[in-house]
Amino acid sequence: MAVSIPKKLSLDKYGPLIALVALVIVSTILYPRFIEIRNLLNILRQVSYTGIIALGMTFVIISGGIDLSVGSMTALAGAFAILTLNAVTQGLMMFSPGWLGTLLSILAAAAVSIVIGLAAGFVNGFLVTKGRIAPFIVTLGTMAIFRSLTLYIGKAGEFRSVSSSYGDMGMSVILGIPLPVWIFFILAALLSFVLNRTKFGRYVCAVGSNEKVARYSAINVDKVRLISYVIVGLMVGITAVLISARLNSLSSTNAGKDYEMDAIAAVVIGGTAMTGGKGSVWGSVIGAMILGIINNMLNMLGVSPYLQGLVKGIVIIGAVSIQRGWFNNGRTEK
Amino acid sequence: MEVIVKTEGIAKEFSSVRVLNDISVEIRAGEVFGIIGENGAGKSTFIKILAGLYQPTAGKLWFDGKAVEIRNPADARGIGISLIPQEFNLVSDLCVYENIFLGEELVQKNGFLDIKAMVSRTRQLLSELDVSSIDPYARIQDLSVAQKQMVEIAKAIAFDSRFLIMDEPTTMLTSKEVEILFRLIERLKAHGVTIVYISHKLKEVKRICDRVMVLRDGEFISLEEIANIGIDEMARRMVGRELKEIFPEKKPAAGEVVLSVHNLSVEGLLHDISFDLHVGEVLGFAGLIGAGRTELAETIMGLRRAESGEISLRGKPLQLRKPWDAVHAGLSYLSEDRQGSGIITSFDVVKNITLTSLREYAKPFISQKAEIEKSKFYVDRFSIKIPSLFAKLEQLSGGNQQKVSLAKSIDTQPKIIIIDEPTRGIDVKAKRDIYVFVRGLANAGISVIFISSELEEIIGMCDRVLIMRSGRIVGELPSEKLSEEEIMYFATGIKGGY
């Protein structure tokens, strides 16, 4: 059977990629040093933190939900990562264990951060599914709760790591590419596979497209939605480790600030429908890169940092209006 | 006699499927104009064009001798055309007078609502209709179906409608209420109101209408003075072929009992439902809309929780805890609400077909090759017409969507399949395909529960029929005793108690 792809579809699919390529070309013309490897790697590193969260956010949004709590959740998980790191490092000090102790403390920190992320995601998912509360409200609430807990534990100050090796890990570069970028791309490949080639991924799309059909198709709708929040929690746990290691400290007031905005923006710019039902993990990667490049260019061109939010806002609204079909003969989605 | 509505070459297409073709008629002022035809014949489309709900793809309209364009329901109301839809258009939380004046509220000089005037006008209308027993302050949700219909009629004539369209007005009425409605129609007629009367019930049409138009597959078949056409002839023209031709031959199989439902109850919906389903049987469930048939199907599938009672499969009790349990036990359900709960219109053909049975293709990763192969198989077997396997369902016609939906529900390899209103809104050819296929399933030893509100389909397809009313099974008829009258006696409560 012949497979014909209508033009509209291909624009849906490749729109974000075309935008990215166009942006790279324009940026290079405006500022030739943009295309230097060092600058590009720098951009990638910058976007990888919220980019990793965006990967998980993709699932939540496709399933018809949203998670506003990811920024505060990053702060909370990161705080616990550093607290664990310090406790384990100090606890092992008397044995003077050398590199093994360092490894152990970092692993413990990462494990705790990930567990906190998973648990926080579970709480969000549980309240959304079993509590039957709108995701917007649930995560608005937990956003305040997670931040408040972080501030309380850190007495509104900074969590400082006592292990310089943690910071070294955060800054580490493998085969010329920074660690967070590696993790970002590996996770993207993994989650893209999950979305496209597993039952769960298909179910996420089904639930987001039409929950009732999903229910009638013997899909455990609550479980699918719950797991999508747990996935974003897992991503937050990983990001929290990377960002706290990068700075080797974590500010209880500022850590993870506006991460929800960047993550949701990356997902939307990447072509995932806010109405749920369809989307792409690699699209979100591209969305994150587009945001990063715009930031980078605004910096290079000397635009006031106060105006960067304005540009970001316009890009998000523009991306959604394109999805809505302004450029699709005025056809809107149901 | 004066002509009030004239149509010329009215046609309607939906995504290039022609559902109404070249209708040219003259409707006379003050007559009761009957329209009959099977489901999908184009009756609803025709009246929706008159009422401004649809725009015709081609053709012209005259009202009272003037060429008119009816772009929306407000236009229709403006020139005096009102439609009383099958599903009422009343706000159930508001009371009677508020509904009658909804969107047309009477206002005092100071800008506040003139409630007094609205209530007294409502009283007057209701007494004109001889139903002064309805309180203008009563909430719609507290009224009976018949009373709601009277309110709809009152709403229509409140604004001097001279042209009233009634779509299947008697479907949910008892015979006594039908009499009241008919007296009302006579009175409206005496006041010079023109009535377009759509019904499946040919006896009523024969009794109340002055002329009758027959539509079939979107085509005009005939327009006749009622005196010149008998009920049999009406039926023959509606169907256009012998019934036997469209239904496959029955092969009643009295195999062992596969599914047994015992005293099943769901609060307020189902009461003490008990029945047996045999291997290879097509068991019909007839009844009026709202009789509880869909709710029963949903309960058997575990989509609703039963309050009491037992469902057993081959003698073993069926435990329904998770959504997958019923499917795993070999049950499958084809929903009556195709787009609401049957298929995902934004998914392609392949993803829809494998949605319920996905775990068969994911071990642990989805094999797209296997999915496509299986989908091709169904597309060939059901002659589903699609531009590509990756076409979104929203691009397909109703009949092809329904075939995909059917493929989806049998891809779980069920032993028992519950098919709910499988031919609603699809064309005759697709219907025939579905009938043949359903009979094929039964012949292959699969037991079928066949829910339909179309009596001829129930009669043509089923080996045995249970009739439901108000959440109860009120009658059972074997194949040889099936007739529309007999079923309706049970469905409306003339037979069967309660």
Interface residues (C-beta under 8 A of the other chain):
Chain A: M1 A2 V3 S4 I5 F193 N196 R197 T198 K199 R202 Y203 C205 A206 S209 N210 K212 V213 A214 R215 Y216 S217 A218 I219 N220 V221 G277 K278
Chain B: M301 L303 K322 P323 W324 A326 V327 Y333 S335 G340 S341 G342 I343 I344 T345 S346 F347 K351 L355 T356 L358 R359 A362 P364 F365 I366 Q368 K376 P387 S388 L389 F390 K408 T412
